[in-house]
Structures are given as C-alpha cells and as structure tokens.
Amino acid sequence: MKEADYNTYIKAFTRLFDVFDAAAPYLNVSEDFQYFIGRKRAWLERLKSPEFPVAFLGAFSAGKSTIINAVLGDDILPQATKSLTAIPTLIRKGRSNKAIISYLTEAERAELKDLYLEELSKELRTNPETYRALGKAELLARLGSDIERQRTQYGSFNKQKFFDELKALIEGWDRLSGATQEISLEELPNYVTEDYADVLFVNQAEIYLSDVNIPENVVLVDLPGLGVVNPRHRKVTKTYVENDAKAFVIAMKVFHLLEGEEIELLAEIHSQRKRVLQRAFWVINQWDVLSARQKKEELANFEQKIEHYGFHITKDRVFKVSALNYLLLKLIQEGRLDASPSVREHVDSLKKAIGRVPDKGEAAHQIKALEETKSFSSFRTSLFEYLAYTAKAEFLEEARGEYLDLARRLREWLEPLYRSYQDIDDDGMKSTFIASQLSRRQDEALRRLRQTVEEHVKLLRTELLPEFVFWREEDQAQLSEQVKTAIDTLDRKALKNELLKGLDLNAVVSRLPHKIEENLNIQKTFRGQLQQLLEDHMVKRHLTQLLQAIVATEVLPDSVLQELEDRLSGRDLQNRLKGMCDVFLFEYGDIVNQFGRTVMEQETLRDTQSAENILKTVQGNPDDAVTLARTMSLIGPGDGIQQLRKLGLDALNRIHHALTGTAAAPGSAPHAGDAIDRALEYYKTGILDYAHRQQHQINLFARRGIKNYFEELEVELLAYFDAIKGEIAMLIMRQLTDDLDAELTSELEKQRIIKDSYQFMTQEVSLELRRADA
C-alpha cells in the first residue's frame, strides 16, 4: 500500500470524531462508552505515529543480544554473561544516541506485588486475597510466619527467592517511583543486568539511535529472560507475543534448539491462538560451529521438536545463521571494528570460518559468500520486508476494523434520537418540542431537587454528625464564666437582708439556692446558650446551606421559595431543641432542692460543732460561767450548770466572750453573712458541676435529635416537591414561551446535527462494507 494509506485513515478517524464531538452534547454518553471512545482516539494517535515492535524471544545464552546487534549493524546491547532481568529494552531511531531508563510507577509496583503474592500463595496453599488485604508491614510478618509453618510442616519451602524479592520491593516501595533517567549508551550495561542494585524497580530501557539502518517505524524489543524469579518477566513476554509485537524472532543456538521457559510459554500461547506463529521468524544461531553431519542432526532435531510442540511454521522463515560473524564483517566493512572492543575480541570466529580477518572490501564479499552470514542477511531483509508490507497491511486492516466498529457504535447511539425526529413535521414540531421539553425539564428539575436534598442530608448524617460536638469545652467554659459572674456580682447585702427576715440562720441558707435562681435564672442562661449553639451550628450553617442549594437549582417559583425559606428557618429545629432542653434540665429543680438541703446540713453540723467547742470552754470555768450567765440574765438566780448547758449557741458565745475577752471561740458559731457566702460558693460549684455532667448527654441527644430532624425533613421536602409539580411546570412553561424562538432554533440545530451525524455514520458503514465485499 502507499504511504498515503496512513493519512487516509487519519483523515477518516478525524472526520468521525468531529461528527461525534458535534453530537456528543446531545447524547447521554455512559462512562463505558466514553472509555470506548478514548480507546479509539488512541488508535488515531497510533496512525499518526505508527510503530512496529519486533520482539526477540529466546532462552539465556541463545544469542538474542548478538542477533539484535547484528540486525542493527552495531555493538549496542551488552553481551549477557548472566540472565537479563525483567527489563524490556526497546530500540528505535532517534535524533541522538541515548538511553532512557524508566522505573515502575505506583500502579506497576502494586501489580508486581500481586504477581509475587500469587506465586507465594500457590506454594503456601493459601488464597492470595488473604494477603492482599494486609498492610505492607503486616503482610511481610504474616508471610514470614506462614513460610516458617510450611517449613515445619513439609520440611521445605521452594520459593524463598520470591519472598526475598517481594520484601525488597516493599521495603523500597517509594524508591524512584515513576522516575525516568537519561543515560549514555556506554552506561547501559550498568542498568540492564542483575548486578544493578535497583534493577527490581526498573520498568524498561529505551535506546535511541541517530544513525542506524532500520526503518523509521520499527522498534526492536529485547524481551526479558524467563529464567529468573521476577514474575513480571512472563507477563511482559506474553503480552508482546500475544498482542503488541507485529513480528517476533525466536532466537536459538545449536545443540539447544527450542529449549527454555520461553519456548514453553510460546507453546502455551500457540495452543490457544494458532495464528500467533504467523508472525514468527526462527533464527538458529552459531550454525557455523557445526560439521555437516551435526547440521543434518540438528535439522532433524529441530523438526522433531516442531512436531512435538505442534507448531506449524513456514520453511522460508527458518534461518541458520552466525550473527557474530555477520556483525564482525559488517563492522569491518564500515571500518568500525576497533570502536567495538567487545566484538573485536571474537575475531577468531572469522579466522575459523574463512582462515583470516578480511579487509573492508573482502568483508562486503564474505557477507554474501558465507552461508551463515548470507542467511542472516536474508533474515534481516525478510524481517523488514514483512514489517513494511505484510505487517503494515495488517495494521491498516486492523485500523479499518477499528474505524468500522467506531462508526457502527456511534450510529447505534445516534439512532434512537434520529428515529424520534423522523416522524415530526415542521407544523407539529413546536407543540411536540414544548411538550417534550416540559416533560424532560420537569423530570430534570425534580431529579436535581431530590439529589440536592438527599446529598445534603447524606453528608450531614455520614460525615458531619458522627464527629459533631455540640456542647464543647469552650461552651462549658462560657457557661461557667456566666454563672460565676452572675453569682459573684450579686448585691449580697440586699440578698442577706431579704433572707434574714423572719427565719433562723439555717432556714436562711437552705432557701438560698431558690432565692438565687429567682434572681439569676441560671436555667434560662443554660437553655439560652444551648439554643444559640443550635442557631450557630445548625440553622445558620446547614439549614441555610440547604436552602441556598435548593435556590441554586433555579427550578422553583418565588412563592415556593418563600414557603421553603419559612420552613427552613430553623423554627421547628429550635422547638425540638427546647423539648430536649426540658429533658436535659428535668432534674434541675430537684438539684436546686438538694443544694438547699446540703447547705442546711452543713451549716447545722457547723453550728453543732461550734456549740460543743464553746460549751467545752465554758465548762472549764463553771463557777465564773454561771455567775456571768446570772449577771446577763441568761439564767435565773437559782439556776446552775444544768440550765447553762441548755442555752443556745448565741448565749453561750456571749458567755465565752466575757470569759476569754475574744470575739469568738475557735470553731464558734459563724456570722450569718459567713454562712450565706459559703452557701453561695457551694451553689456556684454545684451548678457548674451539674452542667459539666450534662455535657455528654447533651451531645448524645443533640446529635440524635438533629439527625432525626433532618431525616424527617428529607422525607417532607421530597414529598413537598412531588406535590408542587404543577408550579414547577408553570415556571418551566413561562421560561419556554419567554424565549421560544431561541429554544426552537437551538432544537432545530440539535436535530440537524443528529440527523447529519446519523446519516454520515450510516454512509460510512455502508461504504466500508462495500469495500470489504469488493
């Protein structure tokens, strides 16, 4: 085919995407279909920059690197003294000579980790899902334990290296993740063998050569060997052989034909996909070292193994070569052998073949004269011709299939809309358009309203309320400050004056908590702060946000919005909280009474203790005390110590003062003001302690009450929206009729695009089918 074939399909794909992009805004495109379109767009990019990967497959020491170097005509890849790792090496033309090392991304590391787990799970007889759910540290500990159990139970464990590499992967998880590193070609051997410390984290190496005799769009791929632990080897190799490679080369060496895990993998793929070998080239290397008899035996051996694996191969795709001699002669011909010391040290191979090291002119002759080098030249030519013609034709045919598939799928997506427009004439279009738009927009409006409410309540229920602290420590501190200030700033003289009327001291202090509550109404302060918190946290924030979100839908008339504004004012929520406050403060009256009883008990105890102390002092001087009592007319002239003991605390305190000359005895009866001060302090401490104990209950019931309120509100609003469908429809109708001409113009444009797009797709499908029949 002509080079223009690429451009033909590029233009065709581009037209198809232009048509789709014009119609896409009118289509309800699913995520699956968007993914499908994305894959087809990738095909367009492949057509713009077509590449034909050639994968080289072969066991360790089969001579892959030498064969690739011979194809390139240069000493590029290092000669493997040990098995290469899971590093596909891609070689293509470039503007300069360089190599780029790419390291595994996060996703690729996760994939490699899963591959290790699958291998280890088989050996441990465990479901890999058991390990996948574990964190990295926990995973290594669990695997180590299971491996030890396996050794104890069965006496051995055969995949220790898999565990060692998995451990290295996990411990260096973030090392060079997703990084790329540009290096010189001379540095390449340091990165592609097992000697490289970070080789486990390398994804691939890409080599760019500015002066190399291979077609522009051909990429040579040196596949990783399968003879090492890394399970990614097998997956990479299988992907290239099954799908990515447009051709692949099976490299073999004499005496070891069709050996190794690579051939076993090829047999596995061939058993499922017979056509895969149509892209295969079979290269038997080092053919020059065999005698005539050995060559005959090796050919027979090759045919037996082909029959054993059930391979069906084309005879002219089998090449018996000496890649080394071809490369030596090529470098001599071009005067570059001295620049390749690693190849130059093998010139004895030429001496054995032709008896000497030839000069430039003879080297060109020997390439065509030696059986093995001539065969290699034939292999190289056949490979590139296959890529230039057969592989290219297959690629373009595949592009045609992808194009036809795209056109068909797009036609299917357009067809329902196209059919709906076919039966509508111009006269009926206006009424049909209005009816359809009214129905569609009404459904869309209700959907948006429902979604707005449901998402808001869902967010509140699942993310905000579980962690919501309604009564915080700072709120507790604020109440404490209010209570302290209120009690500390009381007019104590006025309070004492009022309390001291008509009752004894103990009765005064027992009434004090109720008297304070009458003056300060701490309960009201507590309730008010709770309601303010609700206003700040719920009404102003979440109810207001919900109202704003509903308004933003722009699907409700003003009258409905006004009703919603009233409904979402927070009034119902405030009433709900008032009821909760009644529950929170249900025991408050009993608490205040208990304060009074406790204060009275404490003061009575203090009075009793004081009386006992004073009486003890008085009884220490009984004669003087009786005389003073008679003088003060506290007892009669004939009364004695017995009557003295029956006096009250105040009388005894007066006698004690006269005896000692002090204001009061130690622990004596307090002044009434002292008792009131103590009662005030006790009340202040008690009420704050009560509020603090209520903090947990407040938060628990507030969360539950708010959750229930919003769930009930959700049900009410959804029912309300269904009930006002008529008002929504009237608003939509006004919007339609206000700008009907513009709406109709837009609808006509939509119908034109859909019809034209559908007809274009239909024509393309028919045209491609006719081409196929022809």
ZAMARGU-4260 file (C-alpha; in steps of 0.2 Angstrom, whole numbers, plus 5000, padded with zeros to 4 digits):
<rodrens>
0) 5000/5000/5000 | 5005/5018/4998 | 5011/5029/5012 | 4995/5039/5009 | 4986/5025/5017
5) 4990/5031/5034 | 4984/5048/5030 | 4968/5041/5023 | 4963/5033/5039 | 4969/5048/5049
10) 4958/5059/5040 | 4944/5046/5041 | 4945/5044/5060 | 4947/5063/5062 | 4930/5066/5052
15) 4922/5053/5063 | 4927/5061/5079 | 4922/5078/5073 | 4905/5072/5069 | 4904/5063/5086
20) 4910/5078/5096 | 4897/5089/5087 | 4883/5077/5093 | 4891/5072/5110 | 4882/5086/5120
25) 4865/5079/5115 | 4869/5061/5119 | 4868/5053/5136 | 4885/5045/5135 | 4889/5032/5148
30) 4906/5030/5156 | 4909/5014/5147 | 4906/5022/5130 | 4917/5037/5135 | 4931/5023/5138
35) 4927/5016/5121 | 4929/5032/5113 | 4945/5035/5122 | 4952/5019/5115 | 4948/5024/5098
40) 4956/5041/5100 | 4972/5031/5105 | 4970/5022/5088 | 4971/5039/5079 | 4987/5043/5088
45) 4994/5026/5083 | 4990/5030/5065 | 4999/5047/5066 | 5015/5039/5074 | 5014/5020/5068
50) 5027/5009/5077 | 5030/4991/5073 | 5038/4982/5088 | 5049/4966/5084 | 5050/4956/5099
55) 5066/4945/5102 | 5062/4929/5112 | 5075/4916/5117 | 5082/4907/5132 | 5098/4913/5141
60) 5114/4912/5130 | 5103/4909/5114 | 5112/4924/5107 | 5097/4937/5107 | 5109/4952/5111
65) 5121/4947/5097 | 5107/4944/5085 | 5099/4961/5089 | 5116/4970/5087 | 5119/4961/5070
70) 5102/4967/5065 | 5107/4985/5070 | 5124/4983/5062 | 5132/4989/5078 | 5138/4984/5096
75) 5124/4992/5106 | 5117/4979/5118 | 5129/4971/5131 | 5133/4953/5129 | 5124/4944/5143
80) 5136/4934/5154 | 5121/4931/5165 | 5102/4932/5163 | 5095/4949/5159 | 5081/4954/5171
85) 5063/4960/5168 | 5068/4975/5158 | 5062/4975/5140 | 5074/4985/5130 | 5066/4995/5116
90) 5077/5001/5102 | 5072/5014/5089 | 5078/5028/5078 | 5080/5045/5087 | 5088/5062/5084
95) 5103/5057/5096 | 5111/5042/5104 | 5105/5040/5121 | 5096/5028/5133 | 5081/5032/5145
100) 5078/5021/5160 | 5060/5021/5166 | 5056/5015/5184 | 5040/5006/5190 | 5025/5018/5194
105) 5015/5015/5210 | 5002/5005/5200 | 5015/4994/5192 | 5023/4991/5209 | 5006/4986/5215
110) 5004/4974/5200 | 5021/4966/5203 | 5017/4964/5222 | 5001/4955/5217 | 5011/4943/5205
115) 5023/4939/5219 | 5008/4935/5231 | 5000/4924/5218 | 5016/4914/5217 | 5019/4913/5235
120) 5000/4909/5238 | 5002/4893/5227 | 5016/4887/5237 | 5008/4891/5254 | 4991/4884/5248
125) 4983/4900/5253 | 4970/4911/5244 | 4980/4927/5239 | 4966/4938/5244 | 4971/4934/5262
130) 4987/4943/5260 | 4981/4957/5248 | 4970/4965/5262 | 4985/4967/5274 | 4996/4982/5276
135) 5014/4981/5270 | 5022/4978/5287 | 5008/4966/5292 | 5010/4957/5275 | 5028/4953/5277
140) 5026/4947/5295 | 5011/4936/5290 | 5021/4928/5276 | 5036/4925/5286 | 5026/4916/5299
145) 5017/4906/5285 | 5033/4901/5277 | 5041/4895/5294 | 5025/4885/5297 | 5027/4877/5279
150) 5045/4873/5283 | 5040/4865/5299 | 5025/4855/5292 | 5033/4850/5275 | 5051/4851/5278
155) 5055/4864/5264 | 5049/4880/5255 | 5053/4881/5237 | 5050/4900/5234 | 5061/4909/5246
160) 5068/4920/5232 | 5050/4926/5228 | 5048/4931/5246 | 5065/4939/5247 | 5061/4950/5231
165) 5044/4954/5237 | 5052/4960/5254 | 5065/4971/5244 | 5050/4978/5233 | 5040/4983/5249
170) 5055/4990/5259 | 5060/5001/5244 | 5042/5004/5239 | 5044/5023/5235 | 5062/5022/5228
175) 5062/5030/5211 | 5044/5028/5209 | 5038/5033/5191 | 5055/5041/5188 | 5065/5042/5172
180) 5084/5044/5169 | 5093/5048/5154 | 5110/5039/5152 | 5123/5037/5138 | 5124/5021/5128
185) 5140/5017/5137 | 5131/5017/5154 | 5118/5005/5148 | 5126/4988/5154 | 5126/4996/5172
190) 5106/4996/5172 | 5100/4981/5162 | 5108/4966/5171 | 5105/4958/5188 | 5121/4967/5195
195) 5111/4984/5196 | 5106/4987/5214 | 5089/4994/5209 | 5085/4983/5195 | 5069/4976/5203
200) 5062/4994/5201 | 5066/4996/5183 | 5052/4995/5171 | 5061/4996/5154 | 5075/5004/5144
205) 5073/5014/5128 | 5088/5016/5116 | 5088/5029/5103 | 5100/5028/5089 | 5103/5043/5077
210) 5112/5033/5063 | 5106/5016/5061 | 5100/5006/5046 | 5082/5001/5051 | 5065/5008/5045
215) 5059/5023/5054 | 5044/5015/5062 | 5052/4999/5068 | 5056/4996/5086 | 5067/4981/5091
220) 5062/4974/5108 | 5074/4963/5118 | 5062/4954/5129 | 5067/4949/5147 | 5073/4932/5150
225) 5061/4920/5160 | 5075/4910/5169 | 5075/4922/5184 | 5062/4924/5199 | 5054/4940/5194
230) 5036/4935/5189 | 5034/4951/5178 | 5045/4943/5165 | 5032/4931/5160 | 5018/4944/5159
235) 5029/4956/5149 | 5034/4942/5137 | 5017/4935/5135 | 5009/4952/5131 | 5022/4956/5117
240) 5020/4939/5109 | 5001/4939/5110 | 4997/4957/5106 | 5010/4970/5105 | 5023/4963/5093
245) 5020/4965/5074 | 5033/4951/5072 | 5044/4941/5084 | 5060/4932/5082 | 5063/4915/5091
250) 5082/4915/5095 | 5090/4898/5097 | 5108/4891/5097 | 5114/4874/5091 | 5113/4859/5102
255) 5099/4869/5112 | 5085/4871/5100 | 5068/4876/5106 | 5073/4875/5124 | 5069/4885/5140
260) 5054/4893/5148 | 5052/4905/5133 | 5048/4890/5122 | 5036/4883/5134 | 5027/4900/5135
265) 5026/4901/5116 | 5019/4883/5116 | 5006/4888/5129 | 5001/4904/5118 | 5000/4893/5102
270) 4989/4881/5110 | 4976/4894/5112 | 4980/4906/5097 | 4986/4896/5082 | 4988/4912/5071
275) 5001/4919/5083 | 5015/4909/5074 | 5011/4918/5058 | 5021/4932/5064 | 5036/4922/5070
280) 5054/4921/5062 | 5065/4906/5068 | 5084/4910/5070 | 5096/4896/5074 | 5112/4905/5079
285) 5130/4898/5079 | 5127/4887/5064 | 5145/4889/5058 | 5152/4879/5073 | 5143/4863/5066
290) 5150/4850/5055 | 5140/4844/5040 | 5134/4829/5050 | 5130/4839/5065 | 5120/4851/5054
295) 5110/4837/5047 | 5107/4830/5065 | 5102/4847/5072 | 5089/4850/5057 | 5081/4833/5061
300) 5081/4838/5080 | 5073/4855/5076 | 5059/4846/5065 | 5056/4834/5079 | 5053/4847/5092
305) 5042/4857/5080 | 5032/4842/5078 | 5032/4839/5097 | 5025/4856/5101 | 5013/4856/5087
310) 5020/4871/5078 | 5015/4875/5060 | 5029/4885/5053 | 5034/4892/5036 | 5050/4884/5030
315) 5057/4901/5022 | 5055/4909/5040 | 5069/4897/5047 | 5086/4905/5046 | 5103/4896/5051
320) 5115/4910/5054 | 5130/4916/5063 | 5125/4933/5070 | 5143/4936/5077 | 5151/4933/5060
325) 5139/4944/5051 | 5142/4958/5064 | 5161/4956/5063 | 5160/4958/5044 | 5148/4972/5045
330) 5159/4982/5057 | 5175/4978/5047 | 5166/4983/5031 | 5162/5000/5038 | 5178/5002/5047
335) 5171/5002/5065 | 5178/4986/5072 | 5191/4995/5083 | 5177/5005/5091 | 5169/4990/5097
340) 5182/4980/5108 | 5169/4968/5115 | 5165/4962/5097 | 5183/4963/5091 | 5189/4951/5104
345) 5179/4937/5094 | 5188/4939/5078 | 5194/4921/5080 | 5177/4916/5074 | 5181/4924/5057
350) 5198/4915/5056 | 5189/4899/5059 | 5176/4902/5045 | 5187/4910/5032 | 5205/4907/5038
355) 5209/4926/5041 | 5202/4943/5046 | 5197/4951/5030 | 5199/4969/5025 | 5184/4981/5021
360) 5182/4975/5003 | 5183/4957/5007 | 5171/4959/5022 | 5157/4965/5010 | 5160/4950/4999
365) 5161/4937/5013 | 5144/4944/5020 | 5136/4937/5003 | 5148/4922/5002 | 5147/4914/5019
370) 5132/4903/5021 | 5128/4908/5039 | 5131/4927/5035 | 5121/4927/5019 | 5107/4918/5028
375) 5107/4931/5042 | 5107/4945/5029 | 5092/4936/5021 | 5083/4935/5038 | 5086/4954/5041
380) 5079/4958/5024 | 5064/4946/5026 | 5060/4953/5043 | 5060/4972/5037 | 5050/4967/5021
385) 5037/4958/5032 | 5035/4974/5043 | 5035/4985/5028 | 5022/4976/5018 | 5013/4962/5027
390) 5013/4969/5045 | 5009/4987/5038 | 4994/4979/5028 | 4988/4970/5044 | 4990/4986/5054
395) 4980/4996/5041 | 4967/4982/5040 | 4966/4982/5059 | 4963/5001/5058 | 4949/4999/5046
400) 4941/4987/5058 | 4943/4999/5072 | 4936/5013/5061 | 4921/5002/5056 | 4917/4997/5074
405) 4918/5015/5079 | 4906/5021/5065 | 4894/5007/5070 | 4894/5011/5088 | 4891/5029/5085
410) 4877/5025/5073 | 4869/5015/5087 | 4870/5029/5099 | 4863/5041/5087 | 4849/5030/5081
415) 4836/5032/5095 | 4836/5051/5093 | 4836/5051/5074 | 4821/5039/5074 | 4812/5051/5086
420) 4814/5066/5074 | 4809/5056/5058 | 4790/5057/5061 | 4790/5076/5066 | 4785/5088/5053
425) 4788/5107/5054 | 4770/5111/5059 | 4770/5099/5074 | 4787/5102/5079 | 4783/5117/5090
430) 4770/5108/5101 | 4780/5092/5101 | 4795/5102/5106 | 4786/5111/5120 | 4778/5095/5127
435) 4795/5085/5127 | 4805/5100/5134 | 4792/5102/5148 | 4792/5084/5152 | 4811/5082/5151
440) 4814/5098/5161 | 4801/5094/5174 | 4809/5077/5177 | 4826/5085/5177 | 4821/5098/5190
445) 4813/5086/5202 | 4829/5075/5200 | 4840/5090/5204 | 4829/5094/5219 | 4829/5077/5226
450) 4848/5075/5223 | 4851/5091/5232 | 4842/5087/5247 | 4847/5069/5248 | 4866/5073/5246
455) 4865/5087/5259 | 4857/5075/5272 | 4868/5061/5267 | 4884/5072/5270 | 4876/5078/5287
460) 4872/5060/5293 | 4888/5052/5287 | 4902/5065/5288 | 4897/5079/5300 | 4886/5072/5314
465) 4896/5057/5319 | 4910/5068/5324 | 4899/5083/5329 | 4902/5090/5347 | 4888/5101/5351
470) 4892/5106/5368 | 4911/5109/5368 | 4923/5113/5382 | 4923/5131/5376 | 4904/5132/5378
475) 4906/5124/5395 | 4919/5137/5400 | 4907/5151/5393 | 4893/5145/5404 | 4905/5143/5419
480) 4910/5161/5417 | 4892/5167/5415 | 4887/5158/5431 | 4902/5164/5441 | 4900/5182/5436
485) 4881/5182/5440 | 4884/5175/5457 | 4900/5185/5461 | 4891/5201/5456 | 4876/5199/5467
490) 4871/5213/5479 | 4875/5202/5494 | 4869/5215/5507 | 4851/5216/5499 | 4851/5197/5497
495) 4856/5194/5515 | 4844/5207/5522 | 4830/5199/5512 | 4835/5181/5518 | 4837/5186/5537
500) 4819/5192/5539 | 4809/5180/5550 | 4819/5164/5550 | 4833/5157/5559 | 4850/5156/5551
505) 4849/5138/5545 | 4832/5141/5537 | 4840/5156/5528 | 4854/5146/5520 | 4843/5132/5514
510) 4832/5144/5505 | 4847/5152/5497 | 4848/5142/5480 | 4830/5145/5476 | 4832/5164/5480
515) 4847/5164/5468 | 4838/5155/5455 | 4824/5168/5456 | 4836/5182/5454 | 4848/5175/5441
520) 4838/5161/5432 | 4853/5150/5428 | 4841/5138/5420 | 4837/5151/5407 | 4855/5155/5404
525) 4859/5137/5401 | 4844/5135/5389 | 4848/5151/5380 | 4866/5145/5377 | 4860/5129/5370
530) 4848/5137/5358 | 4861/5149/5352 | 4873/5135/5349 | 4859/5127/5338 | 4857/5143/5329
535) 4875/5145/5325 | 4879/5127/5321 | 4864/5120/5313 | 4852/5134/5307 | 4864/5147/5301
540) 4876/5134/5293 | 4867/5118/5287 | 4849/5124/5285 | 4855/5140/5276 | 4866/5130/5265
545) 4852/5118/5261 | 4841/5132/5256 | 4854/5140/5246 | 4857/5124/5237 | 4839/5122/5233
550) 4838/5140/5227 | 4853/5137/5216 | 4844/5124/5206 | 4833/5138/5199 | 4818/5127/5196
555) 4806/5134/5209 | 4795/5149/5208 | 4797/5163/5221 | 4781/5159/5230 | 4788/5141/5233
560) 4805/5148/5238 | 4796/5160/5251 | 4787/5145/5259 | 4804/5135/5259 | 4813/5149/5267
565) 4800/5149/5281 | 4800/5130/5283 | 4820/5130/5284 | 4820/5145/5296 | 4825/5133/5310
570) 4809/5136/5320 | 4805/5118/5320 | 4823/5113/5325 | 4823/5126/5339 | 4806/5119/5345
575) 4814/5102/5345 | 4829/5108/5355 | 4818/5117/5368 | 4810/5100/5371 | 4827/5092/5373
580) 4832/5106/5385 | 4817/5101/5395 | 4824/5084/5396 | 4841/5090/5399 | 4835/5101/5414
585) 4822/5089/5420 | 4831/5086/5436 | 4836/5104/5439 | 4823/5108/5452 | 4827/5093/5462
590) 4846/5098/5460 | 4842/5115/5467 | 4832/5107/5482 | 4847/5096/5485 | 4858/5111/5486
595) 4847/5119/5499 | 4847/5103/5510 | 4865/5100/5508 | 4869/5118/5513 | 4857/5117/5528
600) 4865/5100/5534 | 4882/5108/5533 | 4878/5123/5542 | 4869/5113/5556 | 4884/5102/5558
605) 4895/5118/5559 | 4883/5125/5572 | 4884/5109/5582 | 4902/5108/5582 | 4904/5126/5587
610) 4892/5124/5601 | 4902/5109/5608 | 4918/5119/5607 | 4911/5134/5616 | 4902/5123/5629
615) 4919/5114/5632 | 4927/5131/5636 | 4913/5137/5647 | 4913/5121/5657 | 4931/5123/5660
620) 4926/5138/5671 | 4909/5133/5678 | 4908/5145/5693 | 4913/5160/5683 | 4902/5155/5669
625) 4886/5153/5680 | 4890/5169/5688 | 4891/5178/5671 | 4876/5170/5665 | 4866/5176/5680
630) 4873/5193/5678 | 4867/5193/5660 | 4850/5187/5665 | 4853/5172/5654 | 4848/5160/5668
635) 4839/5163/5684 | 4847/5167/5701 | 4844/5149/5707 | 4849/5141/5691 | 4866/5132/5689
640) 4877/5122/5677 | 4862/5111/5671 | 4852/5126/5665 | 4868/5134/5657 | 4871/5119/5646
645) 4853/5121/5639 | 4857/5139/5632 | 4858/5142/5614 | 4874/5145/5603 | 4872/5164/5604
650) 4870/5164/5623 | 4885/5153/5625 | 4895/5163/5613 | 4892/5179/5624 | 4897/5170/5640
655) 4913/5163/5631 | 4917/5181/5625 | 4916/5188/5643 | 4926/5174/5650 | 4940/5175/5637
660) 4939/5193/5631 | 4939/5186/5612 | 4927/5189/5598 | 4923/5171/5597 | 4929/5154/5602
665) 4939/5144/5589 | 4926/5135/5579 | 4912/5145/5586 | 4896/5150/5578 | 4898/5160/5562
670) 4890/5176/5557 | 4875/5174/5546 | 4884/5183/5532 | 4898/5170/5533 | 4885/5156/5531
675) 4877/5165/5516 | 4894/5167/5507 | 4898/5148/5510 | 4881/5144/5503 | 4884/5155/5488
680) 4901/5147/5484 | 4893/5129/5486 | 4879/5133/5474 | 4891/5140/5461 | 4902/5125/5462
685) 4887/5113/5462 | 4878/5121/5447 | 4894/5121/5436 | 4897/5103/5441 | 4880/5098/5436
690) 4882/5107/5419 | 4898/5098/5416 | 4890/5081/5420 | 4876/5085/5407 | 4889/5088/5393
695) 4889/5070/5387 | 4871/5068/5387 | 4868/5085/5378 | 4880/5080/5364 | 4872/5062/5363
700) 4854/5068/5362 | 4858/5083/5352 | 4866/5073/5338 | 4852/5061/5338 | 4839/5074/5338
705) 4847/5084/5324 | 4849/5068/5314 | 4831/5063/5316 | 4825/5081/5312 | 4835/5081/5295
710) 4829/5064/5290 | 4811/5069/5293 | 4814/5085/5284 | 4821/5075/5269 | 4805/5065/5268
715) 4794/5080/5270 | 4804/5090/5257 | 4804/5076/5244 | 4785/5074/5246 | 4783/5093/5245
720) 4792/5093/5228 | 4781/5080/5221 | 4766/5089/5227 | 4771/5106/5218 | 4775/5098/5201
725) 4762/5109/5194 | 4770/5125/5200 | 4787/5119/5193 | 4779/5115/5176 | 4771/5133/5176
730) 4788/5141/5179 | 4796/5130/5165 | 4782/5134/5153 | 4785/5153/5156 | 4803/5150/5153
735) 4800/5141/5137 | 4787/5153/5130 | 4798/5168/5135 | 4812/5163/5124 | 4803/5151/5112
740) 4812/5157/5096 | 4829/5154/5103 | 4824/5137/5111 | 4817/5132/5094 | 4832/5137/5085
745) 4843/5128/5097 | 4832/5112/5095 | 4832/5113/5076 | 4851/5114/5076 | 4852/5099/5088
750) 4840/5089/5076 | 4851/5094/5061 | 4867/5089/5069 | 4859/5072/5075 | 4852/5068/5058
755) 4868/5073/5048 | 4878/5063/5060 | 4867/5048/5059 | 4867/5049/5040 | 4886/5051/5039
760) 4889/5036/5050 | 4876/5026/5040 | 4885/5030/5024 | 4902/5026/5031 | 4897/5009/5037
765) 4889/5005/5020 | 4904/5011/5011 | 4916/5001/5022 | 4905/4985/5020 | 4905/4988/5001
770) 4924/4989/5001 | 4925/4973/5011 | 4914/4964/4998 | 4924/4971/4984
</rodrens>
